[in-house]
Amino acid sequence: MNDDDEQLLRGRVYGQDHDQPGPRPGQHDVELVGGPLDGLLLDITDWRQDEIDTGVALPTELGQFGAGGRAVYDPRPGDPGRFHWSGDRP
């Protein structure tokens, strides 16, 4: 991915249509930090606290395993607005 591609991703919401580039009103997002989805936002509006606490493995073709792979993002204590990348998995 080049710098132009990275700029296009910043501020976009993971899984949201490309014609809706940013968050929706009333939506609660966390920023994805590091890894292949760095800079994207993730909508956690309807998540339970236990789901937020355990993090997420998001399907992506941009990670180490290509199509079918997942990028794993976890919350960090003291940083509630971000999920940090912890690796890729098949």
OpenMM code with the backbone's topology and positions (N, CA, C; nanometers):
from openmm import Vec3, app, unit

residues = "MET ASN ASP ASP ASP GLU GLN LEU LEU ARG GLY ARG VAL TYR GLY GLN ASP HIS ASP GLN PRO GLY PRO ARG PRO GLY GLN HIS ASP VAL GLU LEU VAL GLY GLY PRO LEU ASP GLY LEU LEU LEU ASP ILE THR ASP TRP ARG GLN ASP GLU ILE ASP THR GLY VAL ALA LEU PRO THR GLU LEU GLY GLN PHE GLY ALA GLY GLY ARG ALA VAL TYR ASP PRO ARG PRO GLY ASP PRO GLY ARG PHE HIS TRP SER GLY ASP ARG PRO".split()
positions = [
    Vec3(0.0843, -0.1163, 0.0000),
    Vec3(0.0000, 0.0000, 0.0000),
    Vec3(0.0895, 0.1235, 0.0000),
    Vec3(0.0562, 0.2214, -0.0835),
    Vec3(0.1373, 0.3417, -0.0874),
    Vec3(0.0779, 0.4505, 0.0021),
    Vec3(0.1471, 0.5631, 0.0135),
    Vec3(0.1032, 0.6719, 0.1014),
    Vec3(-0.0334, 0.7267, 0.0626),
    Vec3(-0.0629, 0.7336, -0.0681),
    Vec3(-0.1935, 0.7821, -0.1120),
    Vec3(-0.3051, 0.6892, -0.0660),
    Vec3(-0.2817, 0.5583, -0.0750),
    Vec3(-0.3811, 0.4612, -0.0287),
    Vec3(-0.4044, 0.4757, 0.1210),
    Vec3(-0.2973, 0.4939, 0.1968),
    Vec3(-0.3096, 0.5090, 0.3414),
    Vec3(-0.3912, 0.6329, 0.3768),
    Vec3(-0.3711, 0.7419, 0.3052),
    Vec3(-0.4474, 0.8641, 0.3315),
    Vec3(-0.5959, 0.8438, 0.3028),
    Vec3(-0.6276, 0.7641, 0.1998),
    Vec3(-0.7675, 0.7367, 0.1683),
    Vec3(-0.8360, 0.6583, 0.2795),
    Vec3(-0.7619, 0.5706, 0.3480),
    Vec3(-0.8201, 0.4893, 0.4540),
    Vec3(-0.8437, 0.5679, 0.5821),
    Vec3(-0.7593, 0.6638, 0.6131),
    Vec3(-0.7694, 0.7377, 0.7388),
    Vec3(-0.9065, 0.8038, 0.7522),
    Vec3(-0.9676, 0.7835, 0.8665),
    Vec3(-1.0978, 0.8422, 0.8936),
    Vec3(-1.2150, 0.7635, 0.8394),
    Vec3(-1.1889, 0.6593, 0.7643),
    Vec3(-1.2970, 0.5744, 0.7136),
    Vec3(-1.3348, 0.4726, 0.8202),
    Vec3(-1.4556, 0.4249, 0.8117),
    Vec3(-1.5042, 0.3265, 0.9078),
    Vec3(-1.4953, 0.1882, 0.8455),
    Vec3(-1.4279, 0.0960, 0.9149),
    Vec3(-1.4123, -0.0413, 0.8680),
    Vec3(-1.5498, -0.1015, 0.8404),
    Vec3(-1.5650, -0.1618, 0.7224),
    Vec3(-1.6885, -0.2307, 0.6865),
    Vec3(-1.7988, -0.1407, 0.6359),
    Vec3(-1.7796, -0.0116, 0.6372),
    Vec3(-1.8816, 0.0820, 0.5909),
    Vec3(-1.8614, 0.1088, 0.4422),
    Vec3(-1.9679, 0.1347, 0.3692),
    Vec3(-1.9593, 0.1628, 0.2263),
    Vec3(-1.8643, 0.2787, 0.1989),
    Vec3(-1.7963, 0.2714, 0.0859),
    Vec3(-1.7004, 0.3751, 0.0485),
    Vec3(-1.7668, 0.5091, 0.0201),
    Vec3(-1.8962, 0.5087, -0.0093),
    Vec3(-1.9641, 0.6358, -0.0350),
    Vec3(-2.0011, 0.7077, 0.0949),
    Vec3(-1.9768, 0.6440, 0.2088),
    Vec3(-1.9953, 0.7057, 0.3403),
    Vec3(-1.8595, 0.7083, 0.4091),
    Vec3(-1.7790, 0.8084, 0.3803),
    Vec3(-1.6387, 0.8057, 0.4218),
    Vec3(-1.6120, 0.8205, 0.5709),
    Vec3(-1.7034, 0.8706, 0.6475),
    Vec3(-1.6739, 0.8931, 0.7884),
    Vec3(-1.7790, 0.8359, 0.8795),
    Vec3(-1.7625, 0.8606, 1.0085),
    Vec3(-1.8583, 0.8095, 1.1068),
    Vec3(-1.9971, 0.8701, 1.0902),
    Vec3(-2.0959, 0.7967, 1.1329),
    Vec3(-2.2347, 0.8441, 1.1318),
    Vec3(-2.2658, 0.9102, 1.2653),
    Vec3(-2.3589, 1.0038, 1.2679),
    Vec3(-2.3977, 1.0661, 1.3954),
    Vec3(-2.4457, 0.9605, 1.4948),
    Vec3(-2.4041, 0.9733, 1.6194),
    Vec3(-2.4445, 0.8802, 1.7240),
    Vec3(-2.3648, 0.7516, 1.7277),
    Vec3(-2.2720, 0.7366, 1.6370),
    Vec3(-2.1899, 0.6156, 1.6280),
    Vec3(-2.0714, 0.6279, 1.7233),
    Vec3(-2.0379, 0.5203, 1.7941),
    Vec3(-1.9212, 0.5185, 1.8835),
    Vec3(-1.8110, 0.4380, 1.8156),
    Vec3(-1.7001, 0.5064, 1.7840),
    Vec3(-1.5908, 0.4435, 1.7115),
    Vec3(-1.4644, 0.4388, 1.7947),
    Vec3(-1.3801, 0.3407, 1.7635),
    Vec3(-1.2432, 0.3382, 1.8130),
    Vec3(-1.1530, 0.3420, 1.6906),
    Vec3(-1.0335, 0.3969, 1.7071),
    Vec3(-0.9367, 0.4015, 1.5988),
    Vec3(-0.8521, 0.2756, 1.6012),
    Vec3(-0.8285, 0.2177, 1.4841),
    Vec3(-0.7402, 0.1026, 1.4723),
    Vec3(-0.5983, 0.1550, 1.4542),
    Vec3(-0.5068, 0.1081, 1.5386),
    Vec3(-0.3703, 0.1598, 1.5409),
    Vec3(-0.2718, 0.0494, 1.5053),
    Vec3(-0.1888, 0.0742, 1.4049),
    Vec3(-0.0890, -0.0225, 1.3609),
    Vec3(-0.1489, -0.1262, 1.2682),
    Vec3(-0.0631, -0.2082, 1.2133),
    Vec3(-0.1073, -0.3177, 1.1277),
    Vec3(-0.1695, -0.2719, 0.9981),
    Vec3(-0.2343, -0.3644, 0.9277),
    Vec3(-0.2840, -0.3355, 0.7938),
    Vec3(-0.4045, -0.2414, 0.7891),
    Vec3(-0.4737, -0.2238, 0.9001),
    Vec3(-0.5929, -0.1390, 0.9015),
    Vec3(-0.5692, -0.0080, 0.9774),
    Vec3(-0.4434, 0.0264, 0.9947),
    Vec3(-0.4055, 0.1471, 1.0679),
    Vec3(-0.4794, 0.2698, 1.0144),
    Vec3(-0.5390, 0.3451, 1.1051),
    Vec3(-0.6077, 0.4678, 1.0680),
    Vec3(-0.7557, 0.4530, 1.0421),
    Vec3(-0.8035, 0.3297, 1.0228),
    Vec3(-0.9473, 0.3101, 1.0067),
    Vec3(-1.0166, 0.3235, 1.1418),
    Vec3(-1.1443, 0.3550, 1.1369),
    Vec3(-1.2268, 0.3568, 1.2567),
    Vec3(-1.3089, 0.2286, 1.2599),
    Vec3(-1.3421, 0.1834, 1.3789),
    Vec3(-1.4250, 0.0643, 1.3963),
    Vec3(-1.5461, 0.1024, 1.4801),
    Vec3(-1.6651, 0.0804, 1.4264),
    Vec3(-1.7904, 0.1124, 1.4955),
    Vec3(-1.8179, 0.0056, 1.6018),
    Vec3(-1.8165, 0.0469, 1.7281),
    Vec3(-1.8450, -0.0461, 1.8380),
    Vec3(-1.9720, -0.0051, 1.9129),
    Vec3(-2.0586, 0.0695, 1.8460),
    Vec3(-2.1793, 0.1243, 1.9074),
    Vec3(-2.2622, 0.0181, 1.9785),
    Vec3(-2.2863, -0.0937, 1.9153),
    Vec3(-2.3756, -0.1958, 1.9710),
    Vec3(-2.3027, -0.3099, 2.0415),
    Vec3(-2.1735, -0.2930, 2.0663),
    Vec3(-2.0956, -0.3984, 2.1309),
    Vec3(-2.1206, -0.3993, 2.2821),
    Vec3(-2.1236, -0.5190, 2.3405),
    Vec3(-2.1279, -0.5338, 2.4861),
    Vec3(-1.9874, -0.5092, 2.5407),
    Vec3(-1.9773, -0.4767, 2.6678),
    Vec3(-1.8464, -0.4480, 2.7276),
    Vec3(-1.7517, -0.5674, 2.7178),
    Vec3(-1.8036, -0.6901, 2.7335),
    Vec3(-1.7145, -0.8066, 2.7230),
    Vec3(-1.6591, -0.8225, 2.5813),
    Vec3(-1.7340, -0.7817, 2.4794),
    Vec3(-1.6833, -0.7855, 2.3423),
    Vec3(-1.5740, -0.6806, 2.3219),
    Vec3(-1.5934, -0.5640, 2.3785),
    Vec3(-1.4927, -0.4580, 2.3696),
    Vec3(-1.3655, -0.5013, 2.4410),
    Vec3(-1.3803, -0.5633, 2.5553),
    Vec3(-1.2646, -0.6045, 2.6364),
    Vec3(-1.1798, -0.7120, 2.5698),
    Vec3(-1.2403, -0.7955, 2.4850),
    Vec3(-1.1647, -0.9045, 2.4227),
    Vec3(-1.1069, -0.8687, 2.2865),
    Vec3(-1.1464, -0.7555, 2.2296),
    Vec3(-1.0922, -0.7151, 2.1005),
    Vec3(-1.1581, -0.7881, 1.9858),
    Vec3(-1.0913, -0.7844, 1.8689),
    Vec3(-1.1562, -0.8346, 1.7487),
    Vec3(-1.0527, -0.8815, 1.6465),
    Vec3(-1.0920, -0.9813, 1.5662),
    Vec3(-1.0123, -1.0264, 1.4520),
    Vec3(-1.0917, -0.9894, 1.3266),
    Vec3(-1.0426, -0.8902, 1.2528),
    Vec3(-1.1158, -0.8362, 1.1393),
    Vec3(-1.0668, -0.8955, 1.0069),
    Vec3(-1.1578, -0.9467, 0.9248),
    Vec3(-1.1178, -0.9972, 0.7940),
    Vec3(-1.0546, -0.8852, 0.7104),
    Vec3(-0.9424, -0.9160, 0.6466),
    Vec3(-0.8773, -0.8208, 0.5573),
    Vec3(-0.7868, -0.8940, 0.4594),
    Vec3(-0.7761, -0.8405, 0.3407),
    Vec3(-0.6829, -0.8926, 0.2402),
    Vec3(-0.5477, -0.8239, 0.2520),
    Vec3(-0.5374, -0.7234, 0.3381),
    Vec3(-0.4164, -0.6421, 0.3476),
    Vec3(-0.3120, -0.6988, 0.4426),
    Vec3(-0.3457, -0.7991, 0.5201),
    Vec3(-0.2536, -0.8540, 0.6195),
    Vec3(-0.1577, -0.9572, 0.5637),
    Vec3(-0.0840, -1.0174, 0.6526),
    Vec3(0.0191, -1.1160, 0.6203),
    Vec3(-0.0357, -1.2354, 0.5429),
    Vec3(-0.1608, -1.2735, 0.5671),
    Vec3(-0.2158, -1.3949, 0.5079),
    Vec3(-0.3036, -1.3696, 0.3856),
    Vec3(-0.3129, -1.2431, 0.3413),
    Vec3(-0.3897, -1.2106, 0.2207),
    Vec3(-0.5370, -1.2427, 0.2368),
    Vec3(-0.6010, -1.2766, 0.1244),
    Vec3(-0.7441, -1.3073, 0.1256),
    Vec3(-0.7736, -1.4178, 0.2262),
    Vec3(-0.8733, -1.3977, 0.3074),
    Vec3(-0.9093, -1.4949, 0.4102),
    Vec3(-0.8389, -1.4716, 0.5422),
    Vec3(-0.7412, -1.3822, 0.5458),
    Vec3(-0.6699, -1.3532, 0.6693),
    Vec3(-0.7448, -1.2544, 0.7581),
    Vec3(-0.6967, -1.2435, 0.8797),
    Vec3(-0.7580, -1.1522, 0.9772),
    Vec3(-0.6494, -1.0714, 1.0467),
    Vec3(-0.6826, -0.9472, 1.0746),
    Vec3(-0.5951, -0.8606, 1.1531),
    Vec3(-0.6555, -0.8523, 1.2931),
    Vec3(-0.5754, -0.8799, 1.3947),
    Vec3(-0.6236, -0.8849, 1.5328),
    Vec3(-0.5926, -0.7515, 1.6015),
    Vec3(-0.6963, -0.6914, 1.6597),
    Vec3(-0.6844, -0.5640, 1.7312),
    Vec3(-0.7424, -0.5792, 1.8706),
    Vec3(-0.6674, -0.5275, 1.9689),
    Vec3(-0.7071, -0.5398, 2.1093),
    Vec3(-0.7087, -0.4031, 2.1766),
    Vec3(-0.7998, -0.3870, 2.2741),
    Vec3(-0.7987, -0.2629, 2.3521),
    Vec3(-0.6753, -0.2596, 2.4410),
    Vec3(-0.6329, -0.1417, 2.4777),
    Vec3(-0.5213, -0.1254, 2.5702),
    Vec3(-0.5705, -0.0473, 2.6913),
    Vec3(-0.5360, -0.0908, 2.8116),
    Vec3(-0.5759, -0.0152, 2.9308),
    Vec3(-0.5261, 0.1290, 2.9209),
    Vec3(-0.6119, 0.2215, 2.9569),
    Vec3(-0.5763, 0.3625, 2.9553),
    Vec3(-0.5875, 0.4278, 2.8185),
    Vec3(-0.6307, 0.3540, 2.7176),
    Vec3(-0.6426, 0.4086, 2.5819),
    Vec3(-0.7762, 0.3640, 2.5219),
    Vec3(-0.8899, 0.4089, 2.5797),
    Vec3(-1.0206, 0.3560, 2.5411),
    Vec3(-1.0660, 0.3912, 2.3998),
    Vec3(-1.0050, 0.4884, 2.3364),
    Vec3(-1.0465, 0.5285, 2.2030),
    Vec3(-0.9735, 0.4576, 2.0914),
    Vec3(-0.8901, 0.3591, 2.1268),
    Vec3(-0.8100, 0.2909, 2.0245),
    Vec3(-0.8019, 0.1414, 2.0512),
    Vec3(-0.7968, 0.0657, 1.9423),
    Vec3(-0.7632, -0.0760, 1.9469),
    Vec3(-0.6281, -0.0887, 1.8771),
    Vec3(-0.5347, -0.1558, 1.9390),
    Vec3(-0.4001, -0.1688, 1.8862),
    Vec3(-0.3809, -0.3053, 1.8203),
    Vec3(-0.3108, -0.3052, 1.7077),
    Vec3(-0.2839, -0.4274, 1.6329),
    Vec3(-0.1930, -0.5192, 1.7138),
    Vec3(-0.2292, -0.6480, 1.7187),
    Vec3(-0.1448, -0.7444, 1.7894),
    Vec3(-0.0979, -0.8566, 1.6978),
    Vec3(-0.1310, -0.8509, 1.5702),
    Vec3(-0.0813, -0.9499, 1.4748),
    Vec3(-0.1876, -0.9908, 1.3747),
    Vec3(-0.1452, -1.0738, 1.2808),
    Vec3(-0.2344, -1.1289, 1.1797),
    Vec3(-0.2494, -1.2781, 1.2033),
    Vec3(-0.3605, -1.3324, 1.1566),
    Vec3(-0.3804, -1.4768, 1.1640),
    Vec3(-0.4568, -1.5242, 1.0400),
    Vec3(-0.4405, -1.6494, 1.0085),
    Vec3(-0.5097, -1.7005, 0.8884),
    Vec3(-0.6599, -1.7097, 0.9084),
] * unit.nanometer
topology = app.Topology()
chain = topology.addChain("A")
for resn in residues:
    res = topology.addResidue(resn, chain)
    for name in ("N", "CA", "C"):
        topology.addAtom(name, app.Element.getBySymbol(name[0]), res)
